[in-house]
């Protein structure tokens, strides 16, 4: 578990470089969308060749249009020339199996949508 705030970037860098993580989970608030630090953290994980998956939180708080915008931003980030990954929106158990089989080859980026309020 590493800090996401810009002020703690050194701690995040130390955690990613000093502890050889197996994967990186990036948390993105559905209501806030992709922010600058999201780009930074994705770039760092990709540079270190750490597989990344994304958890979009607070889907119950975000209006539908804001959630769709957040997902578009994530898709753009994941598909960007620096990342070149295939986003997989994980909604079913079949999606979980597909994502798990493809995750460690570094070609896909699973995206999970969650809500602590509704249990989704």
N, C-alpha and C positions, 0 to 999 in steps of 0.2 A: 504494500500500500504506500503510494508516494503522493506527495502534494501536487495539486494541479494549479495552484496560484503562481503567478509570475514571480512573486517574491521568494518562492521556494524552489526556483528552477535548479539551483546548485544541488539541492537535496535530491531532486528528481534525477539529475544527471548522475550523481553519485550512486543512487540506487540502481539505475539501469546499467551503468558501466562496472560497478564494483561487485555486483551480486549475480551476474549472469542469469537473468530471468528467463523462464521458459516461454512466457508470453506476456503481452501487455493488454490490459483491459482499459479502454478509454471510456470515461463516463461523460455523456453529453446531455445537458438538460433540454428536453423537448421545447420548453418555453423560451430558452435562451438561444438555442441554435449553436452553430459552429462559431467559436470565437478565436481570437488570435492564438491563445495558448493551445487550443486543439490542434492547430496547424503545427505549432512548435513541437508538441509531444509526438504527433504522428511522424514528423520529420526525424526526430531523434530515434524513435523506435525503428523506423525503416533503415536509417543509417547504420544502426547496430544489428540489423537483420533479426529483430525480435518480432515474431508473429503478433498481429494486432487484431483484437475484436472490439466492437463498440457496443456499449449499453446506453440506449437512449432512455433516460429517466423522466419521471413526471409527465407521462403521456396523458394523464387525467387532467392536468392543469392547462395543457396547451390546446388552444382552439385548433380545429382540424386543419385550417389553412397554415397555421404556424408549424404544426407537426409536419405537414407536407413540405414546407419550406426547409425545415431542419433536415429532413431526409434527402431532399434535393442537394443541399449543401454537403451532406456527408457523402452522397454518391459522387459528387464532383470531386471532393477531396480524395476519396479512395481511388477513383479512376484517373487522377491527375498524372501527368508524365513522371513525376517523382515517385509515385506509389505503384501505379499500374496494377491495381488489384481489382478483383471482381467482387462487388458488394453482394452479399446474400442476406436478404431480410429473413430472419428466423422467426417463424410463426407457429410451425407445427413440429411434431417429433420427426417427421420425414426430413424437414429442413435441418434439424439438429444433426441427423445422420449424415446428410450431404455436407454440411459445414464441417463436421468433425473429420470426415474422410479427406477433405481437401485442405484443412487448416494448416497443417504443418508443412505443406509444400510451398507456402508463402504466396500463393496465387489468389487466395480469397480473403475477404474480410467480413466475417459474420457480423450482423447488426441485430441486436435484440431490443425489443421495445418493452419497457416495464413500468408498472405503477405500484407504488406501495399502498395506495388507497384502495384501488379496485382489485389488486392481486393479479392483474394481467402481467 
